[in-house]
Amino acid sequence: MPRYFGQPKHTHGSESCAAVLLVNLGTPAAPDKRSVKRYLAQFLTDPRIVELPRALWRIVLHGFILRYRPAHSAALYAKIWTPQGSPLASGTVALAEKLQSALRAQRPGPIRVCHAMRYGQPAIGETLRGLAAAGMRRVLILPLFPQYSATTTASVFDAVCAELTHWRALPELRLVTDYHAESRYIEALAHSVEAHWRRHGRAQRLLLSYHGIPQKYFRAGDPYFCQCQATARRLRERLDLREEEIIVAFQSRTGHTRWLKPYTEVVLDELPGEGVKYVQVLCPGFAVDCLETLEEIAMRNHARFLHAGGERFEYIAALNASDDHVAALSELILRHGQGWIEFDPAWDAARATAAQNAARARSQRMHDAQQR
């Protein structure tokens, strides 16, 4: 049977535009058991997240995890929920809006900045279809994961390609795989740390806590661990810290398999016994604050460190929609958009020239018709 190729609503002759699609991980729609279960079901059925035989994993997922974990996770989400909803959702919206303004100020062409979530809403496919209906002919996909992992960035690309598989007219597509070593990104991280130091002083240790992945993913070739270390090294050099003053650790492990080490909670348990009573924590792998930074680090691990004998614990917020973050991502977007007419600084002049040429052509056709 031939495959059906559909197409988002399109008006022939409409003005085209380029799009930048920011993609974050996602969030439940509400901090309740039903919403969290729906979100976890989508998240945990992604084969990029859990690399186990599907039949076996379905038994574990539906027989145990989705029965017990949603209620627990909903209680954690409730701790960080705001009047605006999920911090991840509202923070990603704010970042997209500020990037739109920044790009509009630097480029006159029709560039639309939108956001989507890999899991939850707004969905990647739905957002791409909306952009196509608005005249999108070129799209730059920017996953908000500075360090590449198959569990995040590759999964985003899977979803984009799965959607485009069903389109008849494909847009020109560019993908940003990572920006872990970009100088403006490192500078933005450094500025956030330095601003915190000016307000609160400097701790004995700066702990960089990244989301973990199973060690077997790293051994299979995932570059995530190496890119985390590279970010840490560049940030340490930029802040002029000694090697012992900065620590790299990994958080959010689940299950019984080995994940990337050292584990953040183990490090925080051990530091007071080594004489480190004052620690500041930064999470460079999270572009926008979320459950893992606000509840796991700023609340739970804060309490853990104090219980272990620590005296001062401070979480340094994610870059979120800060000016430095917007500047770093704007530079990244403009570089990846080079060669597309909408990113041309002289777009207005090029458009005016094209319009004049079209008008002359119409005038000549009318003249020729009258002569006949």
MOZI-V502380 format. One record per residue. N is the residue number from 0. RES is the residue in one letter. PHI is phi in radians with two decimals (999 if undefined). OMEGA is omega in whole degrees, -180 to 180 (NA if undefined). Layout:
N/RES/PHI/OMEGA ; N/RES/PHI/OMEGA
This chain:
0/M/999/-179 ; 1/P/-1.15/-179 ; 2/R/-1.40/179 ; 3/Y/-1.53/176 ; 4/F/-1.95/178 ; 5/G/-1.56/179 ; 6/Q/-2.77/174 ; 7/P/-1.01/180 ; 8/K/-0.91/-175 ; 9/H/-2.52/176 ; 10/T/-1.90/-179 ; 11/H/-1.11/179 ; 12/G/1.54/180 ; 13/S/-1.26/-179 ; 14/E/-1.22/-178 ; 15/S/-1.55/177 ; 16/C/-2.56/171 ; 17/A/-1.83/-179 ; 18/A/-2.28/170 ; 19/V/-2.04/-179 ; 20/L/-1.89/173 ; 21/L/-1.41/-180 ; 22/V/-2.20/175 ; 23/N/-1.90/-174 ; 24/L/-1.15/-180 ; 25/G/2.28/-175 ; 26/T/-2.77/172 ; 27/P/-1.10/179 ; 28/A/-1.27/-179 ; 29/A/-2.70/-179 ; 30/P/-1.51/178 ; 31/D/-2.21/-173 ; 32/K/-1.04/-177 ; 33/R/-1.11/-179 ; 34/S/-1.12/-180 ; 35/V/-1.17/178 ; 36/K/-1.09/179 ; 37/R/-1.08/180 ; 38/Y/-1.14/-179 ; 39/L/-1.11/179 ; 40/A/-1.09/178 ; 41/Q/-1.23/-178 ; 42/F/-1.10/-172 ; 43/L/-1.48/173 ; 44/T/-1.62/176 ; 45/D/-1.28/-179 ; 46/P/-1.12/175 ; 47/R/-1.26/-177 ; 48/I/-1.44/-179 ; 49/V/-2.08/-177 ; 50/E/-1.66/177 ; 51/L/-2.22/174 ; 52/P/-0.92/-172 ; 53/R/-1.05/-177 ; 54/A/-1.10/180 ; 55/L/-1.13/-177 ; 56/W/-1.16/179 ; 57/R/-1.06/179 ; 58/I/-1.12/-180 ; 59/V/-1.15/-176 ; 60/L/-1.11/-175 ; 61/H/-1.47/-179 ; 62/G/-1.46/-177 ; 63/F/-2.36/-170 ; 64/I/-1.05/-177 ; 65/L/-1.30/174 ; 66/R/-1.53/-171 ; 67/Y/-2.01/-173 ; 68/R/-1.28/-177 ; 69/P/-0.96/-179 ; 70/A/-1.12/179 ; 71/H/-1.12/-179 ; 72/S/-1.15/179 ; 73/A/-1.06/179 ; 74/A/-1.12/178 ; 75/L/-1.21/177 ; 76/Y/-1.06/-179 ; 77/A/-1.05/-179 ; 78/K/-1.17/-175 ; 79/I/-1.92/-177 ; 80/W/-1.11/-178 ; 81/T/-2.11/175 ; 82/P/-1.01/177 ; 83/Q/-1.52/180 ; 84/G/1.79/-179 ; 85/S/-1.15/176 ; 86/P/-1.02/179 ; 87/L/-1.12/-179 ; 88/A/-1.18/-178 ; 89/S/-1.15/178 ; 90/G/-1.18/179 ; 91/T/-1.21/176 ; 92/V/-1.06/-180 ; 93/A/-1.06/179 ; 94/L/-1.13/179 ; 95/A/-1.08/-179 ; 96/E/-1.15/179 ; 97/K/-1.21/176 ; 98/L/-1.17/177 ; 99/Q/-1.03/179 ; 100/S/-1.12/-179 ; 101/A/-1.14/-180 ; 102/L/-1.21/178 ; 103/R/-1.09/180 ; 104/A/-1.29/-176 ; 105/Q/-1.77/-178 ; 106/R/-2.35/-177 ; 107/P/-1.41/-175 ; 108/G/-1.26/180 ; 109/P/-1.35/179 ; 110/I/-2.09/180 ; 111/R/-1.88/177 ; 112/V/-1.84/178 ; 113/C/-2.26/178 ; 114/H/-2.28/176 ; 115/A/-2.59/178 ; 116/M/-2.05/177 ; 117/R/-1.12/177 ; 118/Y/-2.23/-177 ; 119/G/1.60/-174 ; 120/Q/-2.06/-5 ; 121/P/-1.28/-176 ; 122/A/-1.29/-179 ; 123/I/-1.07/-178 ; 124/G/-1.08/180 ; 125/E/-1.09/-180 ; 126/T/-1.17/178 ; 127/L/-1.10/179 ; 128/R/-1.15/177 ; 129/G/-1.14/178 ; 130/L/-1.16/179 ; 131/A/-1.08/179 ; 132/A/-1.13/179 ; 133/A/-1.56/176 ; 134/G/1.77/-180 ; 135/M/-1.11/176 ; 136/R/-2.07/179 ; 137/R/-2.41/-179 ; 138/V/-2.49/175 ; 139/L/-1.84/180 ; 140/I/-1.65/-180 ; 141/L/-2.13/174 ; 142/P/-1.17/-177 ; 143/L/-1.49/177 ; 144/F/-2.22/-176 ; 145/P/-0.98/-180 ; 146/Q/-1.77/-177 ; 147/Y/-1.22/167 ; 148/S/-2.55/175 ; 149/A/-1.10/-179 ; 150/T/-1.30/-177 ; 151/T/-2.13/-175 ; 152/T/-1.04/-179 ; 153/A/-1.12/178 ; 154/S/-1.13/175 ; 155/V/-1.06/-180 ; 156/F/-1.13/175 ; 157/D/-0.99/-177 ; 158/A/-1.16/178 ; 159/V/-1.09/-178 ; 160/C/-1.17/178 ; 161/A/-1.07/178 ; 162/E/-1.21/-176 ; 163/L/-1.21/177 ; 164/T/-0.98/-176 ; 165/H/-1.69/-178 ; 166/W/-1.58/175 ; 167/R/-1.48/179 ; 168/A/-1.75/-176 ; 169/L/-1.53/174 ; 170/P/-1.38/170 ; 171/E/-1.19/-168 ; 172/L/-2.20/172 ; 173/R/-2.27/-174 ; 174/L/-2.23/174 ; 175/V/-1.68/-176 ; 176/T/-1.46/179 ; 177/D/-2.94/174 ; 178/Y/-2.54/-172 ; 179/H/-1.15/-176 ; 180/A/-2.03/179 ; 181/E/-1.09/-175 ; 182/S/-1.08/-180 ; 183/R/-1.23/176 ; 184/Y/-1.16/178 ; 185/I/-1.07/180 ; 186/E/-1.13/178 ; 187/A/-1.10/177 ; 188/L/-1.06/-179 ; 189/A/-1.09/179 ; 190/H/-1.07/-180 ; 191/S/-1.15/178 ; 192/V/-1.17/-178 ; 193/E/-1.11/177 ; 194/A/-1.12/178 ; 195/H/-1.15/179 ; 196/W/-1.09/-180 ; 197/R/-1.10/-178 ; 198/R/-1.47/-169 ; 199/H/-2.12/-174 ; 200/G/1.59/-174 ; 201/R/-1.92/-178 ; 202/A/-1.37/177 ; 203/Q/-1.19/-180 ; 204/R/-2.41/169 ; 205/L/-1.87/-179 ; 206/L/-1.73/175 ; 207/L/-1.72/-176 ; 208/S/-1.90/178 ; 209/Y/-1.84/173 ; 210/H/-1.14/-179 ; 211/G/-1.48/169 ; 212/I/-2.41/177 ; 213/P/-1.01/-179 ; 214/Q/-1.04/-178 ; 215/K/-1.14/176 ; 216/Y/-1.17/177 ; 217/F/-1.08/-180 ; 218/R/-1.15/179 ; 219/A/-1.43/174 ; 220/G/2.07/178 ; 221/D/-1.17/-176 ; 222/P/-1.45/-172 ; 223/Y/-0.97/-178 ; 224/F/-1.01/-178 ; 225/C/-1.14/-180 ; 226/Q/-1.25/174 ; 227/C/-1.09/179 ; 228/Q/-1.13/179 ; 229/A/-1.14/177 ; 230/T/-1.04/-179 ; 231/A/-1.07/-179 ; 232/R/-1.12/-180 ; 233/R/-1.16/179 ; 234/L/-1.19/178 ; 235/R/-1.05/179 ; 236/E/-1.13/-180 ; 237/R/-1.14/-180 ; 238/L/-1.49/180 ; 239/D/1.01/178 ; 240/L/-1.74/173 ; 241/R/-1.29/-177 ; 242/E/-0.99/-177 ; 243/E/-1.30/-178 ; 244/E/-1.49/-179 ; 245/I/-2.22/-177 ; 246/I/-2.21/175 ; 247/V/-1.84/179 ; 248/A/-2.51/-174 ; 249/F/-2.30/-173 ; 250/Q/-2.02/169 ; 251/S/1.15/178 ; 252/R/-1.26/176 ; 253/T/-2.39/178 ; 254/G/1.34/-174 ; 255/H/-1.93/178 ; 256/T/-1.41/179 ; 257/R/-1.38/177 ; 258/W/-1.93/179 ; 259/L/-0.98/-180 ; 260/K/-2.05/2 ; 261/P/-1.36/179 ; 262/Y/-1.40/-178 ; 263/T/-0.97/-176 ; 264/E/-1.17/179 ; 265/V/-1.22/177 ; 266/V/-1.02/-179 ; 267/L/-1.18/175 ; 268/D/-1.16/-172 ; 269/E/-1.55/-174 ; 270/L/-1.01/-180 ; 271/P/-1.02/178 ; 272/G/-1.18/178 ; 273/E/-1.67/178 ; 274/G/1.63/180 ; 275/V/-1.63/-177 ; 276/K/-1.80/-175 ; 277/Y/-2.32/-178 ; 278/V/-2.33/173 ; 279/Q/-2.08/-174 ; 280/V/-2.10/176 ; 281/L/-2.17/-180 ; 282/C/-2.03/-173 ; 283/P/-1.20/-179 ; 284/G/-1.51/-179 ; 285/F/-1.89/-179 ; 286/A/-1.25/-177 ; 287/V/-2.30/180 ; 288/D/-1.09/-172 ; 289/C/-2.73/-179 ; 290/L/-0.98/-175 ; 291/E/-1.19/179 ; 292/T/-1.60/-173 ; 293/L/-1.39/180 ; 294/E/-1.65/-175 ; 295/E/-1.19/-177 ; 296/I/-1.55/-171 ; 297/A/-1.19/179 ; 298/M/-1.87/-171 ; 299/R/-1.18/-178 ; 300/N/-1.30/172 ; 301/H/-1.02/-180 ; 302/A/-1.09/-179 ; 303/R/-1.10/-178 ; 304/F/-1.13/179 ; 305/L/-1.15/179 ; 306/H/-1.13/-180 ; 307/A/-1.37/179 ; 308/G/2.00/177 ; 309/G/-1.22/-177 ; 310/E/-2.04/-180 ; 311/R/-2.36/180 ; 312/F/-2.39/180 ; 313/E/-2.34/175 ; 314/Y/-1.67/177 ; 315/I/-1.65/-171 ; 316/A/-1.03/174 ; 317/A/-1.08/-178 ; 318/L/-1.16/176 ; 319/N/0.85/-178 ; 320/A/-1.79/180 ; 321/S/-1.13/-180 ; 322/D/-1.05/-180 ; 323/D/-1.13/179 ; 324/H/-1.15/179 ; 325/V/-1.08/179 ; 326/A/-1.10/-179 ; 327/A/-1.14/-179 ; 328/L/-1.26/177 ; 329/S/-1.07/179 ; 330/E/-1.07/179 ; 331/L/-1.09/-179 ; 332/I/-1.13/-178 ; 333/L/-1.13/179 ; 334/R/-1.17/-179 ; 335/H/-1.27/180 ; 336/G/-1.57/-179 ; 337/Q/-1.02/179 ; 338/G/1.70/175 ; 339/W/-1.48/-173 ; 340/I/-1.04/-179 ; 341/E/-1.16/-180 ; 342/F/-1.67/180 ; 343/D/-1.29/178 ; 344/P/-1.00/-180 ; 345/A/-1.72/-176 ; 346/W/-1.03/-180 ; 347/D/-1.03/-179 ; 348/A/-1.16/180 ; 349/A/-1.12/179 ; 350/R/-1.16/180 ; 351/A/-1.11/179 ; 352/T/-1.12/178 ; 353/A/-1.10/179 ; 354/A/-1.13/179 ; 355/Q/-1.11/179 ; 356/N/-1.11/178 ; 357/A/-1.14/180 ; 358/A/-1.13/178 ; 359/R/-1.12/179 ; 360/A/-1.13/178 ; 361/R/-1.12/180 ; 362/S/-1.11/180 ; 363/Q/-1.16/178 ; 364/R/-1.12/179 ; 365/M/-1.15/179 ; 366/H/-1.12/180 ; 367/D/-1.10/179 ; 368/A/-1.11/180 ; 369/Q/-1.18/-179 ; 370/Q/-1.19/179 ; 371/R/-1.28/NA
